Amino acid sequence: RRTPVLGRCWRERPSCVGLMEQLAEPGLSRTGQRPCVLEHVLSLPKGQRAAAQPSLLRRREPPGSRRKISLARVRGKGQLKLSIEARGRVLALHVMEAKGLMGKEYRSCDSYVKMSIVPDADWKCRQKTKTVLDSKNPVFHEHFLFPVQEEDEQKRLLVTVWNWERNSRKSELIGCMSFGVKSLLTLDKEISGWYYLLGEDLGRTKHLKVATRR
């Protein structure tokens, strides 16, 4: 049975018919949970209804699903070029260079790269490059080895890029990325290329390779 709100929508806004069809999922009645979402949409000013409908109708992604990363979220941090190769139970990491660090707002920076297998309780497992001064496009070309224990297979190799602020004598995180240790151990060949520097929350769980132009 239609509620007065649903009935009003049906008469006044023919476009709501399509919305009702999207809400009528198997196992859900029109007086159940989803129509409450529709009532919320109808309570908004007309100019906001169209924008609200897609987000309210978006289904929750199942656990483990791969969500695309918007490039708008990574612009302005820079990119890092590296390669990773599995040599038995050892991960060989080559940190090559970076470019466009900290975007156009900063003329230069003093940067270095830190790497570790996370989560880790042993600070000795953390390694870092030298600091390259006064460059938004620093060249490192340093090699690092990370022995992998059995308990590390479910962890991630975290790569972070930092800016050393001379005035405050503190380091500021520019961006980061991470790779699943287990997937790295099963690689047939090394991975190599440019990767976007992501924000901390995103970079601790993902990496995003820069697409190569053909």
N, C-alpha and C positions, 0 to 999 in steps of 0.2 A: 504494500500500500504506500502510495506516495505521500510524503509529508507536505505541508503547505509550501515549504521552501523549495522543495524539488518541483512541485507543480508550478510555482511561479517561474522558476528557471525554464521549465519546458515551454511555457507560453511566451516569455519575454525574450529569451535568447535561444534561437534555433541552434546556434553553435554549441550549446550545452549538450545537445543530443549526442554528438561525437564524444564528449567528455563522459557522458553517462555510459556509453558503450565501452569505453576504456576501463571504467570502474566496475563494470559488471563482470567480474572474474568468476570462474567456477568456484563454487563453495562459498561465495559471499553474496548475501542478499543486499538489496538496495537500501535496506534500513540498518545494515551492519556498520562495520568500521569505516569502510571507504567512503560512503556517502557523507560521513562527518567531515571528511576532507573537502568534499564538494561544497558543503554548507559554509566552510571557512572561506573557500574561494569566492562564493557569492556574496559574502559579507564585506569583501574588499571593494574599494572604489573601482569603477569600470576600467580605468586606465591601468590598474595593477593586476587585473584578473589574468590577462594573457601571459604576463611574465610569471605569475605564480603557478599556473597550471603545470608546466613541464617539471618543475622541481618537486611539486607535491605528488606527481604521478610517477616519479622516477623510482624504480624498484631498487631495493637494497641489494648490493652485490654480494654474492656468496663468498665465504671465506676462501682466501687463496686466489681469487680472481685477479687478473692483471689489469690495473687501471691505467689509462693513458695519462701521461704527464703533459700538461699544457706548457708550451714553450714560453708563454707569458710569465710563468712562474720561475723561469731559470735565466731570463735575460738580465744582464747587468752584473752578473757574478763572475763570469769568465769561463774558460775551458782549460782542461788539463789533458795532456797527451801522455799515455802510459802503455805499458804492455805487461801482461801477466802470463806466466808459463808454469805448468805443473811438472816438477822433476821428481817423480816418485811421490814421497810424502812431504815434499818441500815446495812452497810457492815462491817463484822467482819474480820479483817485481822490479820493473825498470821505469823510474820516473823521468820522463824526458824533458818536457817544457810546459809552460802555461801561456795563455794569452788573454788579453782583455780583462785582466783582473780588476774587480771592483767598479767596472763600468766607466762611463765618461765623466762621472762626477769627481773622480780622483785623478790627479795628474800622474801619480806614481805610488808605489808601495814597496815595502820591504817584506818579501814573502818567503815562506818555507812550507814544506809538506810533511805531515806526520801520518804514520800508518800503524795500525794495530789490528789484532783479531779480537773482536768484541762479541759479547761482553768478556772482559778479561780482568783478572784480579792481580796479575803480575805486571808491574810497570816495566820490568825488564824486556817484555815482549814488544814494547813500543819503540819505533824507530823514526828518525826524521832526517830530512835533507839539511844541507847548509842553507843559510839565509841569503837570498839574492837581493841586494840593495838597489833602490831607485829604479825599479823596472816593473812595468805592467805586463811585460812579456818575458818573464824570467826563464832562463835555460838551466836545468839542473843536471840531467844525465847522470843519475846515481842509481846504483843497483842495491837491492835488498833481498834477503832470504828469510822466509818464515816457515820453520818446521811446524808440521801439523800433527797434533796428537789426535787420538780417536775421539776424544771428547770435544774437539774443536770443529768437527764436521758439520755440526748444526749451527755454527756461529758464522759471522760475516767478517770479511776483510774490509776494514774501514779506512778510507783515504781522505784526509782533511787538508785543506789549504788555509794558511793563516797569514795575517798581516801583523808584523811587529811594529807597534807604535812607539816611536822613539821618545816622544814627550812624556807619555804616561808609563812607558816601559812595560806595557802589557800587550798581550796578543789578542787579536780580534779574528774570529772565524769568518773567512770569506765564503766558503762553501765546502761541500763534501760529496762523497758517493760511497757505495759499498757493494760488495760482491759476495754471493753465497760461497762459502768455503767448499762445500761438498760438490757444487757444480764446477768449481774451478779445478778440483782434483780429477774430474772425469773428462776434462777437455782433451780433444784429440790434437789440437794445436793451440798455440798461444793466441790470446786475444790482444789486439793492439789498435790504437786509434785515439781520437779526441773524444773526451767525455765532458758533458756539461757539469758545472759545479752546482749542486742543489742545496736548498736550505737544510738545516740540521735535521729537522723532523723527517723530511722526505729522503734525504741522502743516507740516513742510517738504515734504510730499508730497501733502497733502490739505486740504480744507476741508469743513466740515459746517454747513449752514444750519439755523437753528432753525425747526422746523415752525410754521406759522401756524395758529391755531385759527379754525375757521369757525363 
